[in-house]
Amino acid sequence: RGVCQVGKLCKVIAVDFDGTLCVNKYPLIGKPKKRVIRRVLREQSKGAKIILWTCRDGEPLRQAIEWCNTKQGLYFDAVNENLPEQIKYFNNDCRKIGADLYLDDKARRVR
């Protein structure tokens, strides 16, 4: 579990954008993947912290965030960085995003 407050842990989910929250049409935004979006929203309603974890940068990133906020009702606790609480707790923001679950169309579970 990720550190969400001093002495408190919560579930942290890092979610990719293109191919995961929407059909991959980069640099455009494809159709929403409603099943994935519903899952993320459900986890968030149960207290999970959500990190948008994407290769998008600049204007394409701004468009993705706006699409998530205005069209899907999905808001992020962090974007392409660790949670502020984790940064404070560990006194750094390492390059690797720390999460309990990673949702990515390119992922493969390694045992």
RAVENJO-V379921 format. One record per residue. RES is the residue in three letters. PHI is phi in degrees with one decimal (999 if undefined). NEAR is the number of other ideal C-beta (glycine too) atoms within 12 Angstrom. D_FIRST is the distance of its C-alpha to the first C-alpha in whole Angstrom. Layout:
((RES:PHI:NEAR:D_FIRST) (RES:PHI:NEAR:D_FIRST))
This chain:
((ARG:999:21:0) (GLY:-84.4:31:4) (VAL:-78.9:25:7) (CYS:-110.5:27:9) (GLN:-151.6:17:12) (VAL:-57.4:10:13) (GLY:79.9:10:12) (LYS:-124.0:14:9) (LEU:-114.0:20:6) (CYS:-147.4:25:5) (LYS:-76.7:27:5) (VAL:-118.3:32:7) (ILE:-120.9:38:10) (ALA:-100.4:37:13) (VAL:-126.4:42:16) (ASP:-77.3:33:19) (PHE:-99.1:47:23) (ASP:-66.6:31:26) (GLY:89.1:24:26) (THR:-117.5:34:22) (LEU:-81.2:40:23) (CYS:-145.3:31:27) (VAL:-62.8:18:29) (ASN:-71.9:23:30) (LYS:-131.7:18:33) (TYR:-45.2:22:32) (PRO:-84.7:18:33) (LEU:-76.3:16:34) (ILE:-108.7:30:31) (GLY:-78.1:19:32) (LYS:-65.7:18:31) (PRO:-65.7:25:28) (LYS:-95.5:27:26) (LYS:-57.8:17:26) (ARG:-61.9:14:24) (VAL:-68.2:28:21) (ILE:-60.9:26:21) (ARG:-61.0:17:22) (ARG:-63.2:22:18) (VAL:-63.2:37:17) (LEU:-62.4:24:18) (ARG:-63.6:17:18) (GLU:-62.3:27:14) (GLN:-63.4:26:14) (SER:-65.9:15:17) (LYS:-91.9:14:14) (GLY:106.0:19:12) (ALA:-68.3:29:10) (LYS:-96.7:36:10) (ILE:-116.5:43:13) (ILE:-113.8:42:14) (LEU:-77.2:39:17) (TRP:-124.5:38:18) (THR:-140.6:37:21) (CYS:-82.2:20:24) (ARG:-60.5:30:26) (ASP:-146.5:17:28) (GLY:60.3:13:30) (GLU:-61.8:12:32) (PRO:-59.4:20:30) (LEU:-68.4:24:27) (ARG:-57.8:20:29) (GLN:-63.5:24:30) (ALA:-64.1:39:27) (ILE:-63.2:28:25) (GLU:-61.8:21:28) (TRP:-60.0:29:28) (CYS:-62.5:34:25) (ASN:-66.4:16:25) (THR:-84.1:14:29) (LYS:-96.0:18:29) (GLN:-116.0:29:26) (GLY:68.6:17:25) (LEU:-107.6:36:21) (TYR:-119.1:21:20) (PHE:-107.5:34:18) (ASP:-84.5:32:15) (ALA:-160.4:29:16) (VAL:-130.9:28:19) (ASN:54.0:25:19) (GLU:-156.3:24:17) (ASN:-70.1:30:13) (LEU:-60.2:36:12) (PRO:-53.7:20:15) (GLU:-63.8:26:13) (GLN:-71.3:32:11) (ILE:-60.7:20:15) (LYS:-65.2:15:16) (TYR:-61.9:20:13) (PHE:-91.9:16:14) (ASN:61.5:10:18) (ASN:-167.7:13:18) (ASP:-124.1:20:17) (CYS:-64.6:12:17) (ARG:-65.6:10:18) (LYS:-82.0:16:15) (ILE:-75.7:33:13) (GLY:-86.9:31:9) (ALA:-151.7:32:8) (ASP:-86.3:23:6) (LEU:-144.2:26:10) (TYR:-117.3:23:13) (LEU:-106.1:32:16) (ASP:-153.3:26:19) (ASP:-65.9:22:23) (LYS:-98.0:15:23) (ALA:-72.7:16:20) (ARG:-140.6:8:21) (ARG:-73.3:8:18) (VAL:-109.4:5:19) (ARG:-105.2:3:19))
